[in-house]
């Protein structure tokens, strides 16, 4: 049996998860999302990344960014390597794509600020 804390909502339910006869048994969740989270955490954990990318602009040497959807947990460091390679040299707006389909995961790295459009 594994015990995890659900991060789907602010409640932070303590959830017990175990596999019995090939089926996942989940207890302690307050909602259906907690059950889905627990099963996903045991079978294919995913996370989001928020970071920054370098720019060529002296007034804004870095630009905040994030992935557009959750990525497999075991790909976090690989995606961060790709993010760290980027240097933005043109103004970007919030939501603009910085890296399209990073590592073929079907997820983009996007700008989370319009900082560069104000320079």
Secondary structure, 3 states (H helix, E strand, C coil): CEEEECCCCCCCCEEEEEEECCEEEEECCCCHHHHHHHHHHHHCCEECCEEEEEEEECCEEEEEEEECCCEEHHHHHHHHHHHHHCEECCCCCCCCEEECCHHHCCCCEEECCCHHHHC
